């Protein structure tokens, strides 16, 4: 994910609504951002807003082939842990 130098104002506003209003993120919170690579610009704005709130962001990116690879190459314990 390449950093966008100046996020679009609408993405900054949306990130503010999500972080400040909808979820009420505050200092010390652990925030899991579960996303798809296509949402990178919005995720970067959310990441910045979470950091500004003093919280700890954790990023989980969903890759299209990840589930297929897990089912094809994972062992029973790995599959059970995910499901």
Long-range contacts (C-beta under 8 A, 24 or more apart in sequence): 1-37, 1-40, 1-43, 1-44, 1-61, 2-40, 3-44, 4-40, 4-41, 4-44, 7-41, 7-44, 7-45, 7-48, 8-41, 11-41, 11-42, 11-45, 12-45, 12-49, 14-42, 14-45, 15-42, 15-45, 15-46, 15-48, 15-49, 16-49, 18-46, 18-49, 19-46, 19-49, 19-50, 19-53, 20-49, 20-53, 25-49, 25-50, 25-53, 25-55, 26-53, 26-54, 26-55, 27-53, 27-54, 27-55, 28-54, 28-55, 28-56, 29-53, 29-55, 29-56, 30-55, 30-56, 30-58, 31-55, 31-56, 31-57, 31-58, 32-58, 32-60, 33-57, 33-58, 33-59, 33-60, 34-60, 34-62, 35-59, 35-60, 35-61, 35-62, 36-61, 36-62, 37-61, 37-63
